[in-house]
Amino acid sequence: MSRLAVITPSYAPDFELCADLHRSVLRHSPESVRHHIIVPARDLELFGQLAGPRTVLHDEADFLPGSVRSLPGTKYRVNLRQPFPPLRGWILQQIIKLAAASRAEEDVVVMVDSDIEFIRPFSAETFRRDGVVRFYRNPGFIDDRLPRHVKWHQAARTLLGLPAAPPPYHDYVSSLLAWDPALVRQLLERVEASTGRRWADVTGAQLHFSEWTLYGVFVDQLAAESSRSFASDDALCHAYWDETPLDATTARAFVAGAKDDDVAVMISAKSRTPLDAKRAAFGVTEQS
């Protein structure tokens, strides 16, 4: 039987969102599934409220190089081996995700942020078939209309030692993604071999970087062909990326719009949708 873990980096401002996510993980997944929540040391006590037999809390420092230090009076950290540019929060979180996934002992890890909730049952079999982990890929979706995504692809190809290629590119970015830990380990080995540097140092030095894109380009271009046999352009997650807040009515309508095969819904934290509106909307789904 395949084994699955859910991994979520979080922090104090997202505690309530993460608590709702955690409850949905416990409700909709088998007893064997563990939810790994990774937070700064200062937030461990707060997140201790989520402690339980299926909860594993981690200090984020355990997934960062020992050379990473906080810059006093700022929200940034610096890698003493690569002082510039400073490590921004988003890049730091991507390093944490890659490190956590690479250390996982399970067959598949599902990477989710705090602003997602599961709405239907899921298991390892949802994301793994015939020994192959589900690979999200939306063919040819990325072109010059999405300049930031184009930069992510260019950075990924450089890190992996691949020749430059013009768009369009496939899209590998979603709010709910399954990774194969063995492939993540191969990916990080490839980055180190092609750059001659520690993977966390070289990824942390990037100004434009996406861990999802790096994994996707690696699987598509360098991994064994069999690793792409369970590819799909269905993310299994109904996602709201807009930064315009939803109210109780529009949040309820959005959640109700999830497809029958969606196992999760994401309402971006950047939308600043009121927590009460989200909870009311998800509550309708939970009771249906």
C-alpha positions in Angstrom: 0.0 0.0 0.0 1.3 3.5 -0.9 2.1 5.9 1.9 1.2 9.6 1.8 2.1 12.7 3.8 0.7 16.2 3.7 3.3 19.1 4.1 2.4 22.7 5.0 4.8 25.5 5.8 3.0 28.1 7.8 3.4 30.9 10.4 1.5 32.7 13.1 -0.5 35.1 10.9 -2.0 32.1 9.1 -2.7 30.0 12.2 -6.5 30.0 11.8 -6.3 29.1 8.1 -3.8 26.3 8.9 -6.1 25.1 11.7 -9.0 24.8 9.3 -6.8 23.1 6.7 -5.6 20.6 9.4 -9.1 19.7 10.4 -9.9 19.0 6.8 -6.9 16.8 6.4 -7.9 14.8 9.5 -11.5 14.5 8.3 -10.9 13.5 4.7 -7.8 11.3 4.8 -7.0 7.9 6.2 -5.6 7.4 9.7 -2.2 6.6 8.2 -1.8 10.1 6.7 0.4 12.5 8.7 0.2 16.3 8.4 3.6 17.9 8.7 3.4 21.5 9.6 6.6 23.6 9.4 6.8 26.9 11.3 9.3 29.3 12.7 10.6 28.4 16.2 8.7 31.3 17.7 5.4 29.9 16.5 5.8 26.3 17.7 3.9 27.0 20.9 1.0 28.5 19.1 0.8 25.7 16.6 1.1 23.2 19.4 -2.7 23.6 19.7 -2.9 21.4 16.6 -0.9 18.6 18.2 -2.2 15.1 17.9 -1.2 11.6 16.8 -1.5 12.6 13.1 0.2 15.9 13.4 4.0 16.4 13.1 5.2 19.9 14.0 8.6 21.0 12.8 10.9 24.0 13.4 11.6 25.5 9.9 15.3 25.9 10.9 15.6 22.1 10.6 15.1 22.4 6.9 17.4 25.4 6.3 21.2 25.5 5.9 23.0 26.3 9.2 24.5 29.3 7.4 21.1 31.1 7.3 20.8 33.9 9.8 18.1 36.6 10.5 18.9 40.2 9.6 18.2 42.3 12.8 15.3 44.7 12.4 14.2 43.3 9.0 11.9 40.5 7.8 14.8 39.1 5.8 17.4 36.4 6.4 20.8 36.0 4.9 22.7 33.0 3.8 26.3 33.6 5.0 27.6 31.4 2.1 25.6 33.6 -0.3 25.0 37.0 1.4 23.3 38.7 -1.6 20.5 38.8 -2.3 18.9 38.3 1.1 16.6 35.4 1.5 13.1 36.7 1.0 10.2 34.9 2.7 8.8 33.4 -0.5 12.2 32.0 -1.6 12.8 30.7 2.0 9.5 28.8 1.9 10.4 27.2 -1.3 13.7 25.9 0.1 11.8 24.5 3.1 9.4 22.7 0.8 12.1 21.2 -1.3 14.1 20.1 1.8 11.0 18.6 3.5 9.9 16.7 0.5 13.4 15.3 -0.1 13.5 13.9 3.4 10.0 12.3 3.3 9.9 8.6 3.7 6.5 8.3 2.2 5.8 7.3 -1.5 4.1 10.6 -2.2 3.9 14.0 -0.5 1.1 16.5 -1.1 2.3 20.1 -0.8 -0.4 22.6 0.3 -0.4 26.1 1.8 -2.5 27.2 4.7 -5.3 28.7 2.5 -6.5 25.4 1.2 -9.1 23.1 2.6 -9.9 19.5 1.6 -13.6 19.0 0.8 -13.6 15.3 -0.2 -11.9 12.1 0.8 -8.4 11.5 -0.6 -5.6 9.0 0.0 -2.3 8.0 -1.4 -4.2 6.2 -4.3 -5.6 9.6 -5.3 -2.1 10.8 -6.1 -0.2 7.6 -7.0 -1.1 4.9 -9.6 1.0 1.9 -10.6 3.9 3.2 -8.6 3.9 6.6 -10.3 3.0 9.9 -8.6 0.5 12.1 -10.2 2.2 14.8 -12.3 0.4 18.1 -12.8 1.1 19.6 -16.2 -0.9 22.0 -18.3 0.7 21.8 -21.8 1.7 25.0 -23.6 0.0 27.3 -21.1 2.9 29.6 -20.3 3.9 32.3 -22.9 4.8 36.0 -22.9 1.5 36.9 -21.4 2.9 35.5 -18.1 6.3 37.1 -17.9 6.9 36.0 -14.3 6.3 32.4 -15.2 8.6 32.6 -18.2 11.4 33.8 -15.8 10.7 30.8 -13.6 11.1 28.5 -16.5 14.3 30.2 -17.6 15.7 29.9 -14.0 14.8 26.2 -13.8 16.5 25.4 -17.0 19.7 27.2 -15.9 19.7 25.4 -12.5 19.2 22.1 -14.2 21.9 22.7 -16.8 19.4 22.6 -19.7 19.8 24.8 -22.8 17.6 27.8 -23.1 14.3 27.3 -24.9 11.7 29.8 -26.0 8.1 29.8 -24.8 5.5 28.4 -24.8 6.2 26.2 -21.8 4.1 23.8 -19.9 2.5 25.1 -16.7 3.4 23.1 -13.5 2.0 25.6 -10.9 -1.1 24.7 -8.9 -2.4 25.2 -5.4 -2.4 21.5 -4.8 0.5 19.4 -6.0 1.8 15.9 -5.4 5.5 15.2 -5.5 7.5 12.0 -5.6 10.2 12.4 -2.8 12.6 10.2 -4.8 12.3 12.5 -7.8 12.8 15.5 -5.5 16.1 14.0 -4.3 17.2 13.3 -7.9 16.3 16.9 -8.8 18.4 18.4 -6.0 21.3 16.2 -6.9 21.0 17.4 -10.5 21.0 21.1 -9.4 24.2 20.5 -7.4 25.9 18.6 -10.2 25.1 21.2 -12.8 25.9 24.3 -10.8 28.7 22.9 -8.6 27.1 24.5 -5.5 24.8 23.4 -2.7 21.3 23.4 -4.0 19.9 25.6 -1.1 22.6 28.2 -1.8 22.0 28.4 -5.5 18.2 28.4 -5.3 18.2 30.9 -2.5 20.3 33.3 -4.7 17.6 33.4 -7.4 15.6 36.5 -7.9 12.9 34.6 -9.9 12.3 31.1 -8.8 9.4 28.6 -8.5 9.9 25.2 -6.8 6.8 23.9 -8.7 8.4 24.9 -12.1 11.7 23.4 -11.1 10.1 20.1 -10.3 8.0 20.1 -13.4 10.8 20.9 -15.8 13.0 18.2 -14.1 10.3 15.6 -14.4 9.5 16.5 -18.0 13.0 16.9 -19.3 15.3 14.7 -17.2 13.4 12.1 -15.2 12.6 8.6 -16.5 9.8 8.4 -19.0 7.7 6.3 -16.7 7.5 9.1 -14.2 5.3 11.0 -16.6 2.8 8.2 -17.2 0.3 9.6 -14.7 0.3 13.2 -16.0 -2.8 15.3 -15.8 -3.9 18.9 -16.4 -6.6 18.5 -13.7 -5.3 20.0 -10.4 -8.1 18.4 -8.3 -8.4 21.8 -6.6 -10.8 24.6 -7.3 -8.6 27.7 -6.8 -9.4 31.4 -6.3 -6.2 33.4 -7.1 -7.7 36.8 -7.3 -6.7 39.4 -4.7 -10.2 40.8 -4.5 -11.9 39.8 -1.3 -14.9 37.5 -1.4 -17.9 38.1 0.9 -20.1 35.4 2.4 -22.3 35.1 -0.7 -19.5 35.1 -3.3 -17.4 32.7 -1.2 -20.3 30.3 -0.8 -20.9 30.5 -4.6 -17.2 29.9 -5.3 -16.9 26.8 -3.1 -20.1 25.4 -4.5 -18.5 25.7 -8.0 -16.0 22.9 -7.2 -16.0 20.0 -9.7 -17.2 16.6 -8.6 -13.6 15.3 -8.7 -12.0 18.2 -6.9 -10.7 17.1 -3.5 -9.9 20.6 -2.3 -10.7 24.3 -2.6 -8.2 27.2 -2.3 -9.2 30.8 -1.6 -6.0 32.8 -1.7 -4.9 34.4 1.6 -3.9 37.3 -0.5 -7.6 38.0 -1.3 -8.1 39.0 2.3 -11.4 37.2 2.3 -12.9 37.4 5.9 -12.3 34.2 7.8 -16.0 34.0 8.8 -17.0 34.1 5.1 -14.6 31.3 4.3 -15.7 29.1 7.2 -19.4 29.6 6.3 -18.7 28.7 2.7 -16.7 25.6 3.5 -19.2 24.6 6.2 -21.9 24.2 3.6 -19.6 21.8 1.7 -18.6 19.9 4.8 -22.3 19.3 5.7 -23.4 18.3 2.2 
